[in-house]
Amino acid sequence: MTPTVRAYLRVSSAAQVEKYSLAFQRDKALAWAAYQDLGPVQFYEERGVSGKLDDRPQLAALLGEIQPGDTVIVYSLSRLGRGGAVQMLGIVGRIKDAGARLVSLTENIDTETPAGRLMLTILAALAELEVETTRERTAAGRIQAASQGIYPQSGAVLPAGYGRGPDGRIVEGAFAATVREVFRRAAGGVPFNAVADSLNQDGIPGAKGKRWYLATVRGIVQEPTYRTGQLQYRRRSHEDTPQAWLPIPCPILVTDAQWHAAQRTPTRNHVRRDPSRFPLSGRLTCACGTPLVGNAHKSGAGHTILYYRCSPDRRGTPTCPATGKGSSLYPVSTVDVAARLALADALRDPETLTRLTNRPDADPHAPQRTLLETRRDALIDLHLEGLIDRAEFTRRRDDLQAQIQALTPISTPILPPPELTDLADGIPSLTEHEYMALLDDLDVHFTTHKGAHVEVRALNLPTA
């Protein structure tokens, strides 16, 4: 296909001075094309259209029709656009990306020459400067507005229950009544997930009509703005510098007493740390050495399934070395029963007690063991920071682990006293509370393997 010469002409008003008239621009384009022996010229004319506008019909037609090898002529860059360096760079970039050549007659710019390419570099730098300057001016304007009690952003990003009034000030929104209901239901230590379930069951829609979840309830309950009557503008962007926050007045939705009644510690509410659901949380590791966390999942029939999970985030590797899976899942019911039986067996077996009991004086290799374990931990940090590749990490980790396991302590067998044997016999029938107390007393830790096989990894027997 023969390359086409295209000329873009524009005047912003009928009163344009003569040197910018469409006829004048057309004559200049034709003269330059004839001098370059480029053949006929196809014109795109905008009459009475501001160069600050991005939406220009003839410019859109030009940008949509240009082909590789075409030449685009403008009388001056001001005809192409007056919306600043960012707008200009965008238009010039689209012409260049299409494989076309841009020529500006007044500035004597040709993008096929070194001077033209230099112009594009300068234009890009000017565009970046313009963006930074605009950002600084916008930030300064927002700070000025916030200091006058006006919320300088869209009301859509305000905490639920608030809106932006016609004058820009924060007002109480229609969702405020629902916010108060959330605090009422969360009072007295009701778990956040239970509050979410009750709101969904009662047909009370969440913000923007969505369902309630534990995280959305927690986000409302922990929002201090509802009780202080002050929205701390820039709190999230300047989290570590409170002196940069700007308080903006807003309606108080709950009293101090209501707000504090709904608060609770993370451990009390966190589903993964709930001992009634995950008794071994904090005491169970995968065979790969990763601490397991509790997770809950609802089946298609609506039943809640509880399991312990070896996750990539905690492990630091895409797959579990012990199972070869991305996420290894261990059913809570199966693992908890196996853990009770494993603890009972350990308390009855002299060799297991000898191996597990912490007796520093019986281990002549303790300093060397500590050094190797420190080196192993440092190796893991290097891998997590991406300073060594996975293959090298695995090789060196396995070598250190083999050296640690080779350091066999010298010890004498521990014979379990009768009370330990009696305790072991009673473990399967212990209540949940009694079982948790026993795990605390003995400081028991478990390891689970593929197939939900569980073994006791560590315990400390009380001294006489």
N, C-alpha and C positions, 0 to 999 in steps of 0.2 A: 504494500500500500504506500502511495506517495505521501510523504510528510506534508502536513497542512500548516499554513501560516494563519494564525488567529490573532486578532487585535481586540483588546478590551478597551472600550471607551466609556467614560462616565462623566456626567455633570450633575451637581447636586441641586441646581435650580435653573430656571429659565434665565435668570439674571446673571448667569456666570459670565465672568469677563471673557473677552475674545480669545485669549490665549488658551483657555480651557474649553472652548466650545467644541461640540461634537465634530463639526466640519473641520476645524483646525486640527484636532487630534487625528481624524481620518486621513487628512492630507499628509501629515507627518509619517503616519504608519505606512501609507502607500509609497511615499518617497523612499523610506528606508528599505522596504521590501524590494522595490525596483533596483535600488543601488546594490543590494545583496543578491539580486537575480533569483529571488525566492518564489516567484510566480504569484498567482492570485491570492488575495487576502480575504478571509472570512471574518466579518465584524460581529461583535457582541456589544450592543449599545444600551447603556442605562441612562435614562433621562429623569432628572429630579429625584435621585436616590442618594441618600447620604452614604459616604464611605465608612461611617462608623457601624453600619448595619452588617451583620453576618449573613442575613437572609436576603440575598439579591438574586432575582430570577436569572438575569443574563450571566452573572458570575457563576451561578450554580450550573447553568447550561454549558458554559465554557469548561468548567472543571470536570463535568461529566462526559464531555466529548473528546478531550485531548487524548492523543495517542503517542506512543513512543516515537521520538524523532520530530514531533511538531515543534513549532516556534510560536511563543506567545509574546505579543508586543503590547506594551503600555507606554503612553506618553511620559508618565512619571509614576513613581511608586505611590504618590498620593492618590492617583486615580484607582489604583488597585485596592487601597484601603486607608482609612484614617482612624482605625480603632486601636492604635497602639502597636508596639513591637510584637506582642503575642499574637494578635490577629494577623499581622503582616507575615510573620514567620509561618503561621498555619497555612496561609494561602500559597506562599512561595514553596513551602514544603510539599503541598499536594501537587503542584506543577512539577516539581523536581522528582517526586516519587513516581509520577506517571511517565517519566522518561522524556519530558519535554524541556525545551530551552526557553528561558525567560530573558527578555530584552527590555530595559527601560531606557527610552531615548534621552530624556533630560539629564539623568544621572550618568549616562553612558555606561550602563551596567549590562553585562552579558554573562549569564551563569556558566557558559562554556569556557570562559577565560579565567586565569588565576585571580584577576581583580574581582570578578563576579563571585567566585567561590569565597574570597576574603569577605565580600559583602555579606554573604550568608552567615559566616562565622560571627561577624560583628552584630548582625541582626539577632542571632541566637543569644549573644551576650546581653544585648539590650532587652530582649524579651525576658531573660532571667532576672535582670535588674528591675524591670517593670513589675514582674510578679512579686519579688521581694518587697518592693516599695509599696505595692498595693496591699500585701499582707500586713506590713507594718502599720499602714494607715487604717486598715480594717481593725486590727487589734487595738490600736490607740482609740478608735471610735467606740469600740465595745467597752473598753475600760472606762471611758468618759461616761457612757450611758449607765454602766453598772454603778458607778460612783454617785449617780443621781437617782438610784433606785429603780432604774429601768432594766428589764431583762433584755439583753442585746441579741438574743438568738431566737430561733423558732420555738413556739410553745410546745411543739411535739417532743422536745428533748427534756422538758421539765419533769420532775418526779410526778408519778401518777397522782391525780387529785388536784393538780394545779393547772392553770391556763394563763395565757398572756392577754391582758385586757387591751382595749383600743389605744390606750396611752402607753402601752409597753410594760406596764407594771403587772406583777404576779397577782392573780386573783384565784379564788376558790373555784374549782371546776365541778362538773356534775359527778365525777368519780370520787369526790371527797367522802361521800357517805359510805362508799364501799371500803375506802381506806380505814375509816373508823370501825367498820364491821370486822375487818381483818384484825385490828388490834384487840377488839373485844373478844374474838374467838381464840386469839393466841395468848390471852392473859392466863396466868397461873401455870405456865409451863407446858401447854398443849403443843405437841410436836408440829413443826411447820408442815410436814407432809399430811398430817391429820387435818390441819386447817384447810389445806388445799383440797383434800378429798371432800370435806364438808361443804365448801363453797361450790364445788362442781356438782355435788349431789343436790344442792338446793337451787341449782340453775342460776347462780349469780355469776355473770360473765366477768372475766378479768379485763385488764386494760386492752383497748382495741378489740374487745369481744372475744379474746382468746381464753383457752382453758387455764386453770390454775395449776402450778407446779410448786414443789418445795422451794425452788430458787426464787420464784416470783413473790411468794409469801415472805421469804427471808429478806428480799430486797426492800419490801415495804416496811417490815418491822424494824429493820436496822437503819432506816433513813432518818437521820437526826433532824432534818428540816421540819418534819411534822410537829415536833414539840418546841423547837427553838424559835420558829417564826422568822428564821433567817436562812436564805439559800446562799451557801458559800460558793460564789462564782469563781471558777478556775481551780476548784478543789481537786478535781481529777487530773487536770493538766499540770498542776504544781503541787502534787501530793506531799512532797518532802519539804516544801517551803510555805508553811501556813501564813507567813507574813505577806505573801502575794495574793491571798484569797481576798475577795471583795464581797462583803455581806450585802445581800439584797433583801429588803423586807418582803414577807409573804404571810398569808394567814396561818395561824396555828390550828392544826387539825386535831391534835390529841394533847392531853395534859401530861405533865411529867410523870405522874403516877401511872397513867395508862401506858405510856411508852416503856417505862421500866418494868411493868408487870408482864410485858410481852417479850422481854429480852431473856436470853439464856446463853450458857456457854456453848461453844461449838461441840464439845465432847458430848454434851447432854443431848443434842439434837441431831448430830451427824449420823446419817444412816449407816455409814461404814464403821462407826465406832460403837454402835448400839450393842451392848453385851447381851441383851435379851435376844437379839437376832444373830449376832456374830460373836459367840463366846470366845473364840480363839483370836479375835482381832488384836494385833500387836504381839502375838505369841506364835504365829504360824508363818513359815517361809516355804517357798517352793524349793524343789531339789536343786534348782540353779542358784539358790541363795537369795532370791528376791523376796522381800516381805510381801505377804498376800494381803489384799484389802477386800472387805465385804462389798458385794454388789447385789442388787435386787432387780429382777426382770419379771414382767408380767407375760404369762403365756397367752396363747390365742383364746383359751377358755376363761381368761381373766384371773387365773391363779398366780400368786406371787411366788417366784422361784428364787431361793437364796443360794448364793455360792461365793466362794473365795476366788479371787482372780489374780493371776500373775500378769501384770499389764506391761506393755512396751515402755510406757512413760517412766515407771519405777525401775524397770529392768535396764533400760538404756540400750537395748538391742532389739531389732525387729522381730526376732523369733526367740523362743525360750530354748536354751541349750538342752534342757532336760527332756522336753516333749517335742521340740521341733515346730511348735505352733506359735502364732502371733500372740494369742491370748489363751493361757491355760486356765480352764475353769474346773473347780472342785466343789461339788455339792456340799452345802453346809451340813445337812443331816447325816450324810455318809461320813464326812471327815470328822465331825464331832464325836460320833460313836467310836470310830477307829482310834481317835486320840485318847478317849477314856480307856480303851482296852490296852493301848500302847503304854500309857502311864502305869496301869495296874501291873502289866508284865515287867516293866522296868523296876518297879519297887520290889518285886519278888526275886529278881535275878542279881546275884552278887557281881557278876562280870559287868553287867550293864551299869550298876550303881558305881562300880569302880571307875568305869570309863567316863561316866557323866559327871560325877561329883567333882566340884572344884577344890583341888588340894594342891596349892602352889608348891608346898615343900616336897611333894612327890614327883615333881617334874624338873629334872636337871636342865632341860632344854628351854625353859621359860624365856630367857633373854633372846635366844635365837628365834624362838617361835614368834615373839612380839615383833622382832625386826622384820621377819618375813611377812607377817600380817600387815605391818605398816607399808611395806613395799607393794603388797597386793592392793591395798586401798589406794595408794598413790597411782598405781597402774590403772585402776578403774577410773580415777579422776581424769587422767590423761586421755583415756578412751572417750569419756563423756564430753570432753572439751574438743574432740576431733583432732588431737595431736598425734595419734597413732591409728593405723587402720585396724579393721576388725580381725584380720588374719593374724597380725602381729600381736594384737591384744590377747586373742585366744591362746596362742602358743605360749606367751609369757605367763598368762594367768594359770594355765594348766601346769606349767613347770613349777611356779611358786606353790600351787596347791599340793603338788606331789611332794615338794620339800617339806611342807608343813605337816602333811600326814605321815611322813617318814620319821618325824620326831616323836617317837613313842615314849611317853613318860614311864618312869619306874614307879610302880605302886603295888600295894598289897590289896588283895581282894577285901571288899567291904561286905560283911555278912549282914543281911537285913535283920534288924531286931523284930521280935514278934509283933510289936505294934505297927510296924510298916507293913508286914504281911496282912494283918487284920485290915489296915487302911486300904491296901490294894484290893482285898476281897470286897470292900464296901463301895469302891469307886463307881461301879455301874449304877448303883441305886442312889447316889447322892443327888440332892436337889440342885437346881441350877445355881442358886446362891451359895450352897455349900461347896460345889465344884469350883466356882470362881474363886472362893476364899482359899481353897486348897492350892489352886494354881498360883495365887499370889504368895502364899506361905512358902511354897517350894520353888518359886520363880521358874516355873516350867516353860520350856520353849519346844516347839515341835517342828518337824520337817515333813512335808507331804510329797509323795512321789506319784508318778503316773499310775492311774488306776486307783487313786485315793488311798494308797498305802501310807500309813503315818508311823513315824518313829519319834521317840523323844530325843531332842537334840541337846538339851541342857536342863539341869535342875540342881538345886542346892539343898542338901539335907540339913535340917536344924542341928546345931551342935548341942551336946549335953551341957 
